[in-house]
Amino acid sequence: MDADVVIVGAGIIGVATAYKLVEAGRTVVLVDRKGIAEETSRGNAGAFAFSDIMPLATKDVLRKLPRWLSDPLGPFTVRPEYLPQITPWLLRFWRAGWPDRIAAGIKAQAAMMRVARRETDAMVAAAGLGHLVRSDGVLELYESDGEIRAAAHELEVKTREGIEHRLVRGAELAELQPGLASRVVAATFIPGWQTVTDPYDYATAVGAAAMARGAKLRKGEVRALQPFGDGVIVEFTDGTRLSANKVVVAGGAWSRALTAPLGDRIPLDTERGYNTTLLPGSFDLRRQLVFGGHGFVVTPLSTGVRIGGAVEFGGLKPPPNFARAEAMLRKAAMLMPGLRTANGTQWMGFRPSLPDSLPAIGRSRPSPHIIYAFGHGHLGLTQSAGTGKLVAELVTGAAPSLDLAPFSPQRF
Ligand SMILES: Cc1cc2nc3c(=O)[nH]c(=O)nc-3n(C[C@H](O)[C@H](O)[C@H](O)COP(=O)(O)OP(=O)(O)OC[C@H]3O[C@@H](n4cnc5c(N)ncnc54)[C@H](O)[C@@H]3O)c2cc1C
């Protein structure tokens, strides 16, 4: 064989998987057409959202959906030309929000988050990445008692799962985050929430740690994977080939191009997300803020103040519509008077999303030597080290850290 394990995709999932594999004693070649963290993992909101255990399709979100969909620059939109293509995905998304599915989804996600937290802590400590992590919690902000009541069920679930949180108002809220508009009446404070100082810095540091332990990076675009006997042939678009004992597909939102020809029909699509990064000091931001009613978050980064979120269904091809980033910035200025909105940098990324808000982690249908690790949606940074650990267990044949059935790529 030319290689032991080839990982296709050097986003945060690919690099964290490389780290966990070299830690387990395997030899790794990371392949990416662009380099480390040049796509979605580059510009996200930087949260280790270990407490986000609810599927996206909650009753609250499904209730808000008609209003959101009617606003072309709102938090959740479908580009009209993409509607026929995304309809089956949306139907599955809606189905994932039924009570019978929600309970199972929460159980699986909570188990995943426990592994993710443990594996992130271990990797951050062992690789010396502590200086890239902030542990000052998050404020989830409300503008009315109705919003507080709507959050009650989710908070009950968090309590049941042992996630510390408390409602804050008045002076306590003002101390945790000064300078908010008076229409912000309360918040849930989750002290255990962490953020990274910058997602690109963090991902490249994880990649560097994997390489310092022996992983290699190869630039190139993979065209196809061909299982054979005890291994896999990796075919590149330049015509070169590489044989490997195992191949991990961590191609984010682009993974379907490799998995569909193998006969795996996985409903992977992309939720395009937008943000603007303002200059450092643009607001006296004490910790990450989540404005759930408006579908955006505000993150304090070493590189500036990042404001963004939103979900846009439109596939991988159309150019960004940065009017979305501007709309979120206007709302942020209204909720955070004093925010200096000049000279921001706009960005769009492609969340790799499955309709039940769980990633696909498991073996391919035709070959046990091809392992999938994609579809982390809004939670790829959060679940990267956990995913890496689970993939390393699949590769080495070690006992899995959790029941992988809910994450099976063949579950749909
Ligand atoms: C606005 C926004 C905010 C977000 N905020 C958060 C957050 O706060 N916390 C969180 O946990 N998550 C967040 N996310 C989600 C998170 O960014 C993603 O889940 C995560 O980046 C996905 O990582 P990935 O490695 O799977 O994909 P990517 O980072 O997209 O990497 C995939 C890589 O595969 C490569 N590739 C694909 N196909 C091929 C091929 N055939 N050959 C060679 N290379 C290939 C690509 O070049 C790319 O580098 C956010 C996303 C967005 C858009």
PDBQT file of the ligand as one rigid body, heavy atoms in Angstrom, charges set to zero:
ROOT
HETATM    1  C1  LIG A 501     -21.747  30.818   9.673  1.00  0.00    +0.000 C 
HETATM    2  C2  LIG A 501     -21.330  29.516  10.329  1.00  0.00    +0.000 A 
HETATM    3  C3  LIG A 501     -21.120  29.472  11.695  1.00  0.00    +0.000 A 
HETATM    4  C4  LIG A 501     -20.774  28.274  12.315  1.00  0.00    +0.000 A 
HETATM    5  N1  LIG A 501     -20.507  28.263  13.651  1.00  0.00    +0.000 NA
HETATM    6  C5  LIG A 501     -20.126  27.120  14.276  1.00  0.00    +0.000 A 
HETATM    7  C6  LIG A 501     -19.799  27.111  15.660  1.00  0.00    +0.000 A 
HETATM    8  O1  LIG A 501     -19.809  28.133  16.323  1.00  0.00    +0.000 OA
HETATM    9  N2  LIG A 501     -19.470  25.929  16.235  1.00  0.00    +0.000 N 
HETATM   10  C7  LIG A 501     -19.440  24.749  15.521  1.00  0.00    +0.000 A 
HETATM   11  O2  LIG A 501     -19.174  23.702  16.108  1.00  0.00    +0.000 OA
HETATM   12  N3  LIG A 501     -19.699  24.740  14.196  1.00  0.00    +0.000 NA
HETATM   13  C8  LIG A 501     -20.037  25.892  13.558  1.00  0.00    +0.000 A 
HETATM   14  N4  LIG A 501     -20.326  25.899  12.225  1.00  0.00    +0.000 N 
HETATM   15  C9  LIG A 501     -20.277  24.631  11.493  1.00  0.00    +0.000 C 
HETATM   16  C10 LIG A 501     -18.854  24.218  11.180  1.00  0.00    +0.000 C 
HETATM   17  O3  LIG A 501     -18.154  25.303  10.623  1.00  0.00    +0.000 OA
HETATM   18  C11 LIG A 501     -18.871  23.044  10.209  1.00  0.00    +0.000 C 
HETATM   19  O4  LIG A 501     -19.693  22.007  10.708  1.00  0.00    +0.000 OA
HETATM   20  C12 LIG A 501     -17.470  22.502  10.026  1.00  0.00    +0.000 C 
HETATM   21  O5  LIG A 501     -16.592  23.524   9.621  1.00  0.00    +0.000 OA
HETATM   22  C13 LIG A 501     -17.448  21.377   9.003  1.00  0.00    +0.000 C 
HETATM   23  O6  LIG A 501     -16.122  20.922   8.926  1.00  0.00    +0.000 OA
HETATM   24  P1  LIG A 501     -15.690  19.895   7.820  1.00  0.00    +0.000 P 
HETATM   25  O7  LIG A 501     -14.269  19.585   8.086  1.00  0.00    +0.000 OA
HETATM   26  O8  LIG A 501     -16.675  18.773   7.765  1.00  0.00    +0.000 OA
HETATM   27  O9  LIG A 501     -15.892  20.693   6.440  1.00  0.00    +0.000 OA
HETATM   28  P2  LIG A 501     -15.001  21.831   5.745  1.00  0.00    +0.000 P 
HETATM   29  O10 LIG A 501     -14.396  22.730   6.730  1.00  0.00    +0.000 OA
HETATM   30  O11 LIG A 501     -15.858  22.447   4.707  1.00  0.00    +0.000 OA
HETATM   31  O12 LIG A 501     -13.831  21.009   5.089  1.00  0.00    +0.000 OA
HETATM   32  C14 LIG A 501     -14.032  20.107   4.044  1.00  0.00    +0.000 C 
HETATM   33  C15 LIG A 501     -12.736  20.065   3.258  1.00  0.00    +0.000 C 
HETATM   34  O13 LIG A 501     -12.809  19.015   2.311  1.00  0.00    +0.000 OA
HETATM   35  C16 LIG A 501     -12.148  19.428   1.131  1.00  0.00    +0.000 C 
HETATM   36  N5  LIG A 501     -12.651  18.569   0.063  1.00  0.00    +0.000 N 
HETATM   37  C17 LIG A 501     -13.943  18.283  -0.217  1.00  0.00    +0.000 A 
HETATM   38  N6  LIG A 501     -14.027  17.424  -1.247  1.00  0.00    +0.000 NA
HETATM   39  C18 LIG A 501     -12.751  17.171  -1.629  1.00  0.00    +0.000 A 
HETATM   40  C19 LIG A 501     -12.187  16.356  -2.644  1.00  0.00    +0.000 A 
HETATM   41  N7  LIG A 501     -12.956  15.636  -3.480  1.00  0.00    +0.000 N 
HETATM   42  N8  LIG A 501     -10.836  16.330  -2.774  1.00  0.00    +0.000 NA
HETATM   43  C20 LIG A 501     -10.031  17.067  -1.946  1.00  0.00    +0.000 A 
HETATM   44  N9  LIG A 501     -10.525  17.846  -0.974  1.00  0.00    +0.000 NA
HETATM   45  C21 LIG A 501     -11.875  17.902  -0.798  1.00  0.00    +0.000 A 
HETATM   46  C22 LIG A 501     -12.496  20.903   1.020  1.00  0.00    +0.000 C 
HETATM   47  O14 LIG A 501     -11.534  21.590   0.239  1.00  0.00    +0.000 OA
HETATM   48  C23 LIG A 501     -12.491  21.338   2.483  1.00  0.00    +0.000 C 
HETATM   49  O15 LIG A 501     -11.231  21.860   2.863  1.00  0.00    +0.000 OA
HETATM   50  C24 LIG A 501     -20.653  27.082  11.558  1.00  0.00    +0.000 A 
HETATM   51  C25 LIG A 501     -20.833  27.134  10.177  1.00  0.00    +0.000 A 
HETATM   52  C26 LIG A 501     -21.155  28.342   9.544  1.00  0.00    +0.000 A 
HETATM   53  C27 LIG A 501     -21.315  28.366   8.066  1.00  0.00    +0.000 C 
ENDROOT
TORSDOF 0
